Amino acid sequence: VYLSPDAKDLLETVDADTMYVIGGIVDLRARGTAWSLPKANALGIKTARLPIREHLPRATNQILNIDTVLKLLLEKYAGKDWPA
């Protein structure tokens, strides 16, 4: 599953048998551009996004650091709910 802030589907669960791709953008000029979703779609990879809008509606930035995404995935895998 390619994680993209622009994906339509929400990541509801984290499965040990699924590989998750955490994309990263180094170039600050590329932020705000839907980069990962078109790339994943072109490769035929399933996409999903973290439910940031649903759990943090006041958050204006949907882009997270890679280490933050990894921490969230590990906590979800351990059985915790998404942060409220």
C-alpha distance (Angstrom), angle and dihedral (degrees) to the residues before:
residue distance angle dihedral
V1 . . .
Y2 3.78 . .
L3 3.81 108.3 .
S4 3.77 111.6 -139.1
P5 3.82 129.4 165.2
D6 3.82 86.5 -140.7
A7 3.83 96.5 55.7
K8 3.80 119.6 118.5
D9 3.82 96.9 -143.3
L10 3.80 122.1 73.8
L11 3.77 122.0 -130.8
E12 3.80 100.5 -121.5
T13 3.81 100.5 168.8
V14 3.78 138.7 16.4
D15 3.79 113.6 -132.7
A16 3.81 125.6 -161.3
D17 3.82 90.6 -140.8
T18 3.81 94.4 55.0
M19 3.79 126.3 85.1
Y20 3.80 114.8 -138.2
V21 3.79 122.1 -156.8
I22 3.79 114.9 -152.8
G23 3.78 108.3 -161.3
G24 3.76 121.4 -149.4
I25 3.78 131.8 -160.7
V26 3.76 116.5 -153.5
D27 3.80 97.7 176.6
L28 3.81 109.2 79.1
R29 3.81 90.1 -156.6
A30 3.82 89.0 65.6
R31 3.80 94.2 60.0
G32 3.75 112.9 111.1
T33 3.79 89.9 31.8
A34 3.80 118.2 110.4
W35 3.80 96.0 -122.8
S36 3.80 107.8 144.5
L37 3.80 99.1 46.4
P38 3.83 97.4 56.9
K39 3.81 89.9 44.3
A40 3.82 93.3 51.5
N41 3.81 91.9 44.4
A42 3.81 91.1 50.9
L43 3.80 89.1 53.2
G44 3.82 92.8 46.3
I45 3.81 93.3 -117.7
K46 3.81 120.2 151.2
T47 3.80 111.7 -112.8
A48 3.78 134.8 -154.8
R49 3.76 138.4 166.2
L50 3.77 132.7 -141.5
P51 3.82 111.5 -104.6
I52 3.79 94.3 -111.6
R53 3.81 95.6 136.2
E54 3.80 91.2 51.0
H55 3.81 96.7 47.3
L56 3.80 100.9 29.5
P57 3.81 104.4 31.6
R58 3.81 92.9 166.4
A59 3.79 92.9 56.7
T60 3.78 108.5 111.7
N61 3.80 95.0 -170.9
Q62 3.81 119.1 64.9
I63 3.81 92.8 -178.7
L64 3.80 115.2 97.1
N65 3.79 133.1 -173.7
I66 3.79 114.0 -97.0
D67 3.81 91.8 -116.6
T68 3.82 90.5 53.1
V69 3.81 91.5 51.5
L70 3.80 90.9 48.7
K71 3.81 91.3 49.9
L72 3.82 91.0 50.4
L73 3.81 91.4 49.1
L74 3.80 92.0 49.8
E75 3.80 92.5 48.2
K76 3.81 91.7 48.3
Y77 3.81 90.2 48.3
A78 3.83 88.8 51.8
G79 3.81 88.7 58.7
K80 3.79 102.1 -97.6
D81 3.78 121.5 138.6
W82 3.77 122.1 -116.6
P83 3.82 109.8 -84.4
A84 3.78 114.8 -92.8
